Amino acid sequence: MLLGYNTNGFAHHDPLTAIDLLADLGYRSVALTVDHGLLSPREDWRPQLDRIRQALARHDMRCVIETGARYLLNPRVKHEPTLVSANAGERAERRRFYEHCILLAAELEADCVSLWSGVVRDESTISVEAASVWDRLTIELEQTLDDAAARGVIIGFEPEPGMFIDTMSQFAELTKRLPHPALQLTLDVGHLHCLGETPITEVIERWKARIVNVHIEDMRSGVHEHLRFGDGEMDFPPILQAFAKGSYAGGVHVELSRHSHAAPETAAASMAFLAPLVQATTQAEPSPQLKPEASG
């Protein structure tokens, strides 16, 4: 596994500077959250894409493309529109954004594009039948998956607390309704702890074949708040051991988007916390037996 960091935790830095800083700290992967100033479809993104490609190559870093920018598409409502928005035109806008992100992923040879379902915000959610929301999601997501497959890109779908697909059981239902080869899993271990989906090690074991992207942070039970390591209540050694046991070779990306005010210090502290734990999961290779020198 490769330790990584999400650029949403470097919101006050130029993206290229953030990549350089993360590389200097020892991170091997970066989760690029497409946002204002970072490969936004609303800007001239191609020159920046070339610079990011060069920076990743210079530092020998991997990447994933993240799509969870808060106010990129709608300046008034966080994360809107989504694939479950009531308005078809708005759903199409989200899908076009995903098309852009898939193109970026193909250009950067990213491990995946990570996305989620969105929140059901119909005026009267009580009257909205789940079947209707499932239809919205599967119809729109299938088109996104087809677009990804056409470009050789994988989608890492993330269950997110408070969204339509929030738990692993909901994700399991999604895979049954939409058995598409491009549909894989972004697993946020903090979300599992928050929602009581434990033991986390068993979730990792069950879904190891689908995991293409990992988010990591500390968290408390029942509270969806991403915390610095040591500020929550999670036990990380068994979690990282489970990823190693499952031969997970992708990025384990620290996601602390509300700590951008102290990004360099937070990234350094996160590396100091995680690196020894990851190192401990690596089995030491036995030393070769030295043959005795022949006597003269």
Secondary structure, DSSP 8 states (H G I E B T S, - for coil): -EEEEEGGG-TTS-HHHHHHHHHHHT--EEEEE-BTTBS-TTS--HHHHHHHHHHHHHHT-EEEEE---SSSS-SSSTT-S-TT-SSHHHHHHHHHHHHHHHHHHHHHT-S-EEE-------TTGGGS-HHHHHHHHHHHHHHHHHHHHHTT--EEE---TTSSS-SHHHHHHHHHH---TTEEEEEEHHHHHHTT---HHHHHHHHTTTEEEEEE-EEETTEEEEE-TTSS---HHHHHHHHHHTT--SEEEE--GGGGGGHHHHHHHHHHHHHHHHHHTS--------------
